């Protein structure tokens, strides 16, 4: 292929060295890098010294091992801040809608609020409350609970103490302790369920989305009439939502 002919071997080897830190130890010696990549020590030494000079690696003066440098941290933060989650998620959402033939939402966590940023409807679409740009309640929606369950304790307490725990239906939870117990279950199983808590007759399955730092920043959900999400169909929907959320998270640089 023409593309492979343009690859520069020394750059390829430098990339291999940097990626080695992702799958082995946080600090590596020249000998360990040489053995893992089947390269001569002289070749490794030259590449490492160049990467060290540019700030991509740094050496521990005590044992002379190398570890990722500040430049990689800066680049990672830059990429993370400029990733367009909507653009990344859109094709994954469309595939999920094709698979489930139900409405799929994507929300983003923005300064202690969750905002609908994508909505793709299946052929069996519902006329429901959501639309792009609308804020979603944390305590009564699947997308909200999926995010809330994966925040730290301080974040959960801050949000629950500052929002209006409005009762939308007879199924809405408004007691803080009950909500916290429910969030623990959500975190354990990896997905949240809105069972007629925001709208009677509506059921949603949602899963969290994480960024490259492991922080929850969004969630994705499938919304359908409760009668269509019966015991026979529910496992497929749960699996689809969790898989889509994991794929989006992976595209954002999240590592399990």
C-alpha positions as CSV (number, residue, x, y, z in Angstrom):
1,X,0.0,0.0,0.0
2,X,1.1,3.6,-0.7
3,X,0.3,4.6,2.9
4,X,2.7,2.0,4.4
5,X,5.5,3.2,2.1
6,X,5.3,6.6,3.7
7,X,5.7,5.4,7.3
8,X,8.9,6.4,9.0
9,X,10.4,3.5,10.9
10,X,12.0,5.7,13.7
11,X,8.7,7.4,14.4
12,X,6.9,4.0,14.4
13,X,9.5,2.8,17.0
14,X,9.0,5.9,19.1
15,X,5.3,5.3,19.1
16,X,5.8,1.7,20.1
17,X,7.9,2.7,23.1
18,X,5.3,5.2,24.3
19,X,2.5,2.7,23.9
20,X,4.5,0.1,25.8
21,X,3.9,2.1,29.0
22,X,0.1,1.6,28.5
23,X,0.4,-2.2,28.7
24,X,3.3,-2.9,31.0
25,X,4.8,-1.0,34.0
26,X,4.7,2.7,34.7
27,X,8.5,2.8,34.7
28,X,10.8,0.9,32.3
29,X,14.5,0.5,31.9
30,X,16.2,0.6,28.5
31,X,16.8,-3.2,28.8
32,X,13.1,-3.9,29.5
33,X,12.0,-1.7,26.5
34,X,14.6,-3.4,24.3
35,X,13.5,-6.9,25.3
36,X,9.7,-6.1,24.9
37,X,10.1,-4.6,21.5
38,X,12.9,-6.8,20.2
39,X,15.1,-3.8,19.5
40,X,18.8,-3.2,20.2
41,X,19.7,-1.2,23.3
42,X,21.5,1.4,21.1
43,X,18.4,2.0,19.0
44,X,16.2,2.2,22.1
45,X,18.7,4.6,23.8
46,X,18.7,7.0,20.9
47,X,14.9,7.2,20.6
48,X,14.4,7.5,24.4
49,X,17.0,10.3,24.7
50,X,15.1,12.2,21.9
51,X,11.8,11.7,23.6
52,X,13.3,12.7,27.0
53,X,14.7,15.9,25.4
54,X,11.2,16.8,24.1
55,X,9.5,16.1,27.4
56,X,7.6,13.0,26.3
57,X,9.6,10.8,28.8
58,X,11.5,11.6,31.9
59,X,14.2,9.6,33.8
60,X,14.1,8.6,37.5
61,X,17.6,9.6,38.7
62,X,17.5,7.0,41.4
63,X,17.1,3.8,39.3
64,X,17.6,5.4,35.8
65,X,14.2,4.0,34.6
66,X,12.0,6.0,32.3
67,X,8.3,7.1,32.7
68,X,5.9,9.2,30.7
69,X,6.7,12.9,30.8
70,X,4.7,16.1,31.3
71,X,4.3,16.6,27.6
72,X,2.2,13.5,27.2
73,X,0.0,14.7,30.1
74,X,-0.4,18.1,28.3
75,X,-1.3,16.5,25.0
76,X,-3.8,14.1,26.7
77,X,-5.6,17.0,28.4
78,X,-5.7,19.0,25.2
79,X,-7.2,16.1,23.2
80,X,-9.7,15.4,26.0
81,X,-10.9,19.0,26.1
82,X,-11.3,19.3,22.4
83,X,-13.1,16.0,21.6
84,X,-16.6,16.5,20.3
85,X,-18.6,13.8,22.1
86,X,-21.7,14.4,19.9
87,X,-19.7,13.9,16.7
88,X,-18.0,10.8,18.1
89,X,-21.2,9.3,19.5
90,X,-23.5,10.0,16.5
91,X,-22.6,7.0,14.3
92,X,-22.7,4.7,17.3
93,X,-26.1,6.0,18.3
94,X,-27.4,5.5,14.8
95,X,-26.3,1.9,14.7
96,X,-28.0,1.4,18.1
97,X,-31.2,2.9,16.8
98,X,-31.1,0.6,13.8
99,X,-30.6,-2.3,16.1
100,X,-33.3,-1.5,18.7
101,X,-35.6,0.6,16.5
102,X,-36.2,2.9,19.6
103,X,-35.4,6.5,20.5
104,X,-31.8,7.0,21.8
105,X,-30.7,10.0,23.8
106,X,-27.2,11.4,24.6
107,X,-26.8,13.8,27.5
108,X,-23.7,15.8,28.6
109,X,-22.8,16.7,32.2
110,X,-22.2,20.5,32.2
111,X,-21.6,22.3,35.5
112,X,-23.9,20.2,37.7
113,X,-26.6,20.1,34.9
114,X,-27.3,17.5,32.3
115,X,-28.2,18.6,28.8
116,X,-29.7,16.6,25.9
117,X,-27.2,17.0,23.1
118,X,-28.3,14.2,20.7
119,X,-31.6,12.5,20.1
120,X,-32.2,10.0,17.3
121,X,-35.6,8.5,16.9
122,X,-36.4,5.0,15.7
123,X,-39.4,4.1,13.4
124,X,-41.4,3.4,16.5
125,X,-40.7,6.9,17.9
126,X,-42.5,8.4,20.9
127,X,-43.6,11.9,21.4
128,X,-41.8,12.5,24.7
129,X,-40.6,15.4,26.7
130,X,-37.0,15.4,25.6
131,X,-35.4,17.6,23.0
132,X,-31.8,18.8,22.2
133,X,-30.8,21.6,24.6
134,X,-33.3,20.6,27.3
135,X,-32.1,20.0,30.8
136,X,-32.9,16.6,32.3
137,X,-33.6,15.9,36.0
138,X,-30.9,14.0,37.8
139,X,-33.2,12.0,40.1
140,X,-36.0,10.9,37.8
141,X,-34.3,10.0,34.5
142,X,-32.2,7.1,33.5
143,X,-29.6,9.4,31.9
144,X,-29.5,11.5,35.1
145,X,-29.2,8.6,37.5
146,X,-26.5,6.9,35.4
147,X,-24.3,10.0,35.7
148,X,-25.2,10.7,39.4
149,X,-24.3,7.1,40.4
150,X,-20.8,7.5,39.0
151,X,-19.9,10.8,40.7
152,X,-17.9,10.9,43.9
153,X,-19.7,11.2,47.2
154,X,-19.1,15.0,47.4
155,X,-20.6,15.5,43.9
156,X,-23.7,13.4,44.7
157,X,-24.3,15.3,48.0
158,X,-23.8,18.7,46.3
159,X,-26.2,18.0,43.5
160,X,-28.9,16.3,45.6
161,X,-28.9,19.1,48.1
162,X,-29.1,21.8,45.4
163,X,-31.8,20.4,43.0
164,X,-35.5,20.4,43.4
165,X,-36.5,16.7,43.9
166,X,-39.8,17.2,42.1
167,X,-42.2,14.3,41.9
168,X,-43.3,13.8,38.3
169,X,-45.2,10.6,38.7
170,X,-46.2,8.3,41.6
171,X,-43.0,6.3,40.9
172,X,-40.5,9.3,41.2
173,X,-38.1,8.9,44.1
174,X,-37.8,12.1,46.2
175,X,-36.2,10.9,49.4
176,X,-32.4,11.6,49.4
177,X,-31.4,8.4,51.3
178,X,-33.6,6.3,49.1
179,X,-32.0,7.8,46.0
180,X,-28.5,7.2,47.3
181,X,-29.3,3.6,48.0
182,X,-30.6,3.3,44.5
183,X,-27.5,4.9,43.0
184,X,-25.4,2.2,44.7
185,X,-27.3,-0.5,42.8
186,X,-26.9,1.4,39.6
187,X,-23.1,1.7,40.0
188,X,-22.9,-2.0,40.7
189,X,-24.9,-3.2,37.7
190,X,-23.5,-0.6,35.3
191,X,-26.8,0.8,34.0
192,X,-29.8,2.8,35.3
193,X,-33.5,2.3,34.7
194,X,-36.2,5.0,34.7
195,X,-39.4,3.0,35.2
196,X,-42.1,5.6,34.7
197,X,-40.4,8.0,37.0
198,X,-40.4,11.0,34.6
199,X,-43.5,10.0,32.5
200,X,-46.1,7.4,32.9
201,X,-45.9,4.6,30.4
202,X,-42.3,5.4,29.5
203,X,-39.3,3.3,30.4
204,X,-35.6,4.1,29.8
205,X,-32.4,2.2,30.1
206,X,-29.2,4.3,30.4
207,X,-25.5,3.8,30.9
208,X,-22.6,6.2,31.8
209,X,-19.9,7.5,29.5
210,X,-16.4,8.2,30.8
211,X,-13.6,10.3,29.5
212,X,-9.8,9.5,29.3
213,X,-9.4,10.5,33.0
214,X,-12.1,8.0,34.1
215,X,-14.6,10.7,35.0
216,X,-18.2,10.4,34.0
217,X,-19.1,13.1,31.6
218,X,-22.2,11.9,29.8
219,X,-24.7,9.1,29.4
220,X,-26.8,7.4,26.8
221,X,-30.3,5.9,27.0
222,X,-32.9,4.0,25.1
223,X,-36.5,5.3,25.7
224,X,-39.6,3.2,24.8
225,X,-43.1,2.5,26.0
226,X,-42.9,0.2,29.0
227,X,-44.9,-2.5,27.3
228,X,-42.1,-2.8,24.6
229,X,-39.4,-3.3,27.2
230,X,-40.7,-6.5,28.7
231,X,-38.7,-9.3,30.3
232,X,-38.0,-10.9,26.9
233,X,-36.6,-7.7,25.2
234,X,-35.0,-6.0,28.2
235,X,-31.7,-7.9,28.2
236,X,-31.0,-7.0,24.5
237,X,-31.7,-3.3,25.2
238,X,-29.5,-3.3,28.3
239,X,-26.7,-5.1,26.4
240,X,-27.0,-2.6,23.5
241,X,-26.9,0.5,25.7
242,X,-24.0,-0.7,27.8
243,X,-22.0,-1.7,24.7
244,X,-22.7,1.7,23.0
245,X,-21.7,3.6,26.1
246,X,-18.5,1.5,26.4
247,X,-17.6,2.1,22.7
248,X,-18.1,5.9,23.1
249,X,-16.0,5.9,26.3
250,X,-13.3,4.0,24.5
251,X,-13.3,6.6,21.7
252,X,-12.8,9.3,24.3
253,X,-9.7,7.5,25.6
254,X,-11.2,5.7,28.6
255,X,-9.4,2.6,29.7
256,X,-11.2,0.1,31.9
